Amino acid sequence: MKLEQIKNKIRYGDYITLSEMLNTTADSAKMRIRRNDKIAMEALIEIIRSRERLIRSYKKKSK
């Protein structure tokens, strides 16, 4: 995923989750994303992908 794709998929709470994963504050996590920090980017991509999988799975079960 490219930075613009990631930015378009960020949702409320993603930076808080990221900050917990990185053991830092949400503001610090956000700054790491702005600086293109590799570890932070990989973690954020994992958050986004996990959320998308969870939503798809739930929708599939509820049909």
C-alpha positions in Angstrom: 0.0 0.0 0.0 1.2 3.5 -0.8 1.0 6.4 1.7 -2.0 8.0 0.0 -3.9 4.7 0.0 -3.1 4.2 3.7 -4.2 7.8 4.6 -7.6 7.2 2.8 -8.2 4.0 4.9 -7.3 5.4 8.3 -10.3 5.4 10.6 -11.1 6.7 14.1 -9.0 4.8 16.6 -6.3 3.6 14.3 -3.6 5.9 15.8 -4.6 4.9 19.3 -4.3 1.2 18.3 -1.0 1.9 16.6 0.3 3.8 19.6 -0.5 0.8 21.8 1.3 -1.5 19.4 4.4 0.8 19.4 4.2 1.5 23.1 4.0 5.3 22.5 1.5 8.1 22.4 -1.1 8.6 19.7 0.6 11.9 18.7 4.0 10.2 18.5 2.5 7.3 16.4 0.9 9.9 14.0 4.2 11.7 13.6 6.0 8.4 12.9 3.5 7.8 10.1 4.0 11.3 8.7 7.8 10.6 8.7 7.2 7.3 6.8 8.7 5.3 9.6 8.9 1.7 8.3 7.9 -0.1 11.5 4.9 2.3 12.1 3.8 2.0 8.5 3.9 -1.9 8.6 1.9 -1.9 11.9 -0.7 0.6 10.5 -1.1 -1.5 7.3 -1.7 -4.6 9.6 -4.3 -2.7 11.5 -6.1 -1.6 8.3 -6.0 -5.1 6.8 -7.2 -6.8 10.0 -10.1 -4.4 10.2 -11.1 -5.0 6.6 -10.9 -8.8 7.1 -13.0 -8.6 10.3 -15.6 -6.5 8.6 -15.8 -8.8 5.6 -16.0 -11.9 7.8 -18.8 -10.4 9.9 -20.8 -9.3 6.9 -20.4 -12.8 5.4 -21.7 -14.4 8.6 -24.6 -12.1 9.0 -26.1 -12.9 5.6 
